[in-house]
Structure formats: structure tokens, C-alpha cells
Amino acid sequence: PTNYTHAENVGICYYTAQKFADAIDYFKKSIAVGSSTTGKSEYYLGMSYLSSGKKLEACNTLQLANAKKYPDAAATLKSNCQ
């Protein structure tokens, strides 16, 4: 429970399988651990929200990923959150 990468990897599996509600749950768990500095969980949480039609939540979460300098976060924000 203290290793965020396990929840993050499960989230990536669900995201890839297009099971976005499950992916959201696992990315939230990963972020809750609080030790990640990469922004990957925040980015994919934002992408899961976008894929679920939740634009406001997506843009807020993508801002967090961008603040952590996750690659593609800035471009995704620009194309989806303007």
C-alpha cells in the first residue's frame, strides 16, 4: 500500500483496456500514496476522465501532471482545456 507504482500499473492496465472507471479508481489510489513525482498517475487519471466525458476533472488533473513536468501534459492541456 505504500508503493504507488503497483496501483499506477493496475490503472494503466485498466486504461489500456478502456475500463476508465476502474482506471480512475487505481490512479486515485496511486496519487493518494503521495510519493510520486513523475506526474504519470495524474496524466493518465486526466486522460481517463477525458475518455469518460469528464472534462473539468480531466483539465484539473492534467494541470497537476503538467506541474510535475509530465511529457505530453502541456500539449494535452492545450488541445483539450482551452
N, C-alpha and C positions, 0 to 999 in steps of 0.2 A: 504493500500500500504506500510505501514511501518512495517508490521508483516510478516516476511519471512515465517513463518510456513504455512500460507494459500497457498502460491504459491508452497511451498515444498509438501504439501499434495496433491494438484492437480497434481503435477508432478509424485508423487508416484502412483496415480490412473492411469494416462496415461501409466506409465512404466509397471504396472501390467497388463494393457490391451494390452500391446505390441504396443502401439502407440508412438513410440520412438521420432518421430519428435515433437509431441506435448509435450512430457515429457521434451525434451531438452529445449523448449521454457520456460516452467514453472520453471525448475531448474535454468536456467539463471536468470529469474526474482527473484527467491529466493536469489540467490547469490548476485545479484545487490543491494539488501537492505543492505547487509554488516554487519548484526548484529549476524549472526550465527557463533558459534564457534565449532559446533559439527562435521562438515565435511560431514554430511549426504547428503546435496544437491550436493556437489562436487562428492561424491561417486556415487550417482545414476545418475548424469549427465555423469560421466565417463562410467558407465555401459550402459547407453542409447547410448552413442557414440559407445561403443564396439558392441552393438547389431545392430547398423546401419552401421557397417563396417568402422568406422572412428577411426582407431587405434591410430593415432598420437594425435588427440584431446582427445581421451579416456585416454591415458597414461599421458598427461599433466594435465588433470583434476584429475585423480587418485592420482597424486603426491600432489596436493593441499589437497585432502581428507586425505592422509597419513600424511601430515604435521600437520593436525588438530587432528591426532591420531584416525581417524575413524576406528572402528573394521573392519577387513577384507580388508582394503585398501592395506596394505602391501602384503598380500597373493595374492590379485588380481593383483597387480603390478608385483609381482614375476612371476606369471603364464602367464601373458599376455603381458608384456612390457620389456622383456629381449632381 
